[in-house]
Amino acid sequence: MSEPGTPAPGWYPDPDGAPGYVRWWNGVSWSDVTTPAGPGVTVQRSPVLAPPAPRSTGTSSSGTLASPERPQRPFPKGLVVGLSLVALVVVLVVALVNGSNDGATRIADPPVSSPAVPPGPTFAPGTTRIFDNTSGLSYPWLGENWLEWNLWGEYETTAVAGQYFVTQDHLPDSGEVFIAQVTSGPLADGLGWAGPSTLQSTTEQVGDSVRGNYYPAPNEREVRRDEARTVDGHAAWLYEFDLTWHVAGYDSTGERAALLLVDVGRHAPALLYISIPNTHAELYGVIDQVIENVQVL
């Protein structure tokens, strides 16, 4: 329950004014995560959280937009004289000090700090979709803060493309990070693929593999969806599940994962792997947003 008069947690139009994007409001403050408004994202409205209205502008004599002119205020003449005298005194003092310290070693000015380098490569401006030509899939880029994949390889695919962001640095007893991800790649050998008739069994075997490879143990699994799908006229299988755990050192206590295996008509089917920790449960809706917009290349 929210405090009276305070907007409830949810997706609201981005207060930065980015068109077509929404940002998560946790009931107290804005999150750093934005996503395009679309399927699976319920956008709420609140006059308290409305994006700032554009500043009003006037029209100049040339017909172009211009800010209203502000009347000039006269500067006090007495203050000008006073400031001139102060400046003269400062110049004399600086000259005396410099003259007495000609032989001294000058201390270099401290370096100007550079802007922080993002933890991974960003997508090119104008990007709206990720095209994984190696696997044969295309799907939506989820927007600001989702970085282009540059991390580890995955056991379940022979190559990895996609997007991610870090949800926790410095996992227990390792220098690794915990992430939210949407990745894809051609299915690796050894996971039971023997043609379209094995879509279900292969996808479920991939589910067992990722559960053992990428999540803290022990954990419990609850299957949410285990169903046949069609993607651009191609046979596919969707396997979605929740994992829960209570392991010291992890910020999250669970994760929602979805695996979409698509027979793209190549030697290996394409695997789409989506995984969102429950520290960012507000993003669970992007799972359907991505799945409903997958295309076969």
N, C-alpha and C positions, 0 to 999 in steps of 0.2 A: 504494500500500500504506500502511495506517495503522500508527501505533505500537502495539505490543501493549498491550492493555488500554484503548485509546482507541477510542470508537465511530467507525465508518466514516461518511463524509459521507452525508447523505441527509435525508429528511423524518422528523421525530420529533414526537410530541405537543407542542404549544406549552408551553414551560416557564412561561409566564405564566398557564397554566390556562384559556385561552379554550376553551370546549367546542366540539368539532367542527373545530378549526383545528390545523394543523401548521406548524412553523417549520423552515427549512433549517439544518442543522448542517454546517459545511464541513470537519469533521475536527479543528478547533482551537477554534472559537468559534461562537456563534449568529449567523446573519444577521439583518438587519432585516426580511426578507420573510416574510410568512405567507400561507397560502392555505387555503381549506376542504378538508378531506379528502374525496376523491371519486374518480371515474374519472380515470385518468391520473396519480394521485398515489399512489406506493407508500410506505406508512407503515411505518417501522421502529421497533423497540422496543429500549430499553437501560435497565437499572437505573441506570446512571450519569446518563442524561439524562431520567429519569422526572420528570414534573411533581411539585412538592412536594405531599405529602399534607396534607389539611386538618388544622388544629390541633385537638387533642382538646378537648372542652368538657364541663363538668359540667352538672348540672340543679339549678336553684335550687329553693327551697321552693315557689315559685309554679308550678313545672312548666315554666317557660321555660328556654331554654339560657342558661348563664352561664359565664364563665371561672372556674376554681378560684380561691378567695380566697387571697391571699398573706398570711402572718402579718406583723403590724406590728412594726417594730424600734424600740425606744426611742431617742430622739435624746439624745445626751449633754448634760447640763445645763451642764457647764463650757464646752462649745463654744458654747452659746447665749449665755452671758455674754460670751465673747471676741468673737463676731461682733457683738454689740450695741455694744461699745466701738469696734470698727473702723468700723461704720456711722456712729457719732457723729462720729468724726474726719473721715470723708469728707464728711459734711454741712457741717461747719465750713469745711473747705478750699474746697468748692464755693461756699459763701456768700461767702467772702473774694474768690475769683476773680471772681465775677459782679459784686460791688460795685466792683471796680477797673476793670471793662471795660464799664460802662454805656454809654459813648459810642461803643464800637467797633461796627463793622458786622458783623452776624452773617452767617456763611457758610451758605448753604442746604445742607440734606442732599442727597447725591447721589440722583438719581432711581432708583427701583426699576425694573430692567429688566423688560420684558414678556416673556411666553413667546414663543418663536419662532413666526412665522406660517407655516403650511404653505404649500408652493409652489403649491398649487392647491386648489380647493374639494373638500371631503370630501362623501361621500354621507350622506343622512339616516340616523339610527339606525334599525336594523331592516331596512335595504336588503339584499336577497339577490339581486335580479335587476335588470338594466338594461332598461328598456322604451323602445325607439326607435320611437315612433309614426310618425315621418316616413318611415322606411324600411320599417317593418312587421316588425321583428325584435325578439325578446327573448332575452337570454342572461345567464349568471351574472355577478354581481359577484364579483371574486376576493378581496375582503376588504381587511384593513388594509394601508395604504400605496398602494393603488390609488386614484388621485384621479379625480374627475369631469372629463371632457374640457373644457378651456377654452383650448386652444392654437390653432394655425393651421388654416385650411381645407385641404382636400385636393383635388388636381386630379381625382381619380377619382370623387368624389361631390359632390352638390349641397348636402349638409349633413353635419355630423359629430356623432355622439354616441358615448359610450363611456367608457373608463377608461385611465389611464396612470400610470407613475411615471418619474422622471428617473434615468437610469443614468450620465450624464456631463454636467457643466456646462461651458460655455465651449469649444465646438468650435473647431478651428483656423480662424483668419481670420474668425471670426464670433462674435456673442454668443448663438448658438442653443444648444440643448441636445439631447442624444441620449436617446431614451426607449424603454421597452417599452410596447406599446399593444395594446388590443383596442377597435377602433372600428367603426362602421357608418354607413351612409347610402345614400340612393338613388343608383344609378349615374348618372354624368354622361353627357352626349351625346358622340359622337365616339369611342367605344371599341368600335364594331362590333356593338352590340346590335340584333338584328332578330327577336327572339322566341326561344322555348325552343330552337330548333334551333341557335342560335348561342351557347349557354351555354359550351361548351368554348373556342371561338375567342375569345369576349369575355373570359373569365377569364384566358386566357393573354396577351391583349393588356394587360389590367390589370396582370398580373405584370411585363411589360416596362416599363409606365409607372411603377410604384412603384420598380422597380429603378433606373431612371434619375433619379427625382425625389428620393429620400430616403436614398440610401446612398452612401458614398464610392466614388469610381472611381479606378483600374480595379478591377473585382471579377469574381469567377468564380461561376457559378451551377450548382448541382446539384439537379435536380428529384427530389423525394422521392415525391410523389403527384400524379397528374393523372387524376382519376376522377369519374364521375357519382355523385351522391348524391341522397337524398330527405330533405327536411326537412319534417316535419309534412304529408306527402303532396304536397309541392311539389317540382318538379324543381329540382335544384341541381347545381353543379359545384365540386369542391375542387381547388385548385392549391397545393401546398406545396413550398417549395424552401429550400435553404441557400445563402447568399452568403458568400464569403470575400474578404478584402482585407488589404493591408498598407500602411496609409496613416499617415504620421507624425501624431501629435497625437490619435489616436483610442485610447481604452482598449480597445475591442473590435476583434477581427480578423474578425468575421463575425456573421451573424444568421440566425435561422430565421424564415421568414415563411409564413403560410397565408392564402389568399384563398378565401372561400366566397361564391359568387354564387348567389342564390336567386330563382327566378321566383315572386314573391309575389302575382301576379295584378294588379299595378298597371301604370301606364304605364312605370315603370322598375323593373328588378329591384333587390333589396337586396344590397349588398356588405358582407360582414364581413371585416375586415382585422386579422390578428393578427401581431405582430412582436416577437421577443425577442432582444436582443443576446446574444452568447456569453459576455459577462461575467456573465450570469445564466442560464447553460445549465441550471441546476437547475430552472428554470421551464418548460423545453420541454414538460413534461407537461401544462401548463394548456391547451395548444393543443387536444388531444383533449378535455380536460375541458369546454372551451367549445363546441367543435363538436358534441359529442354531446348537448349540452343546449340547442341553439338551438331557438327556437319561432317560428312565424309568427303575427303578431297579426291 
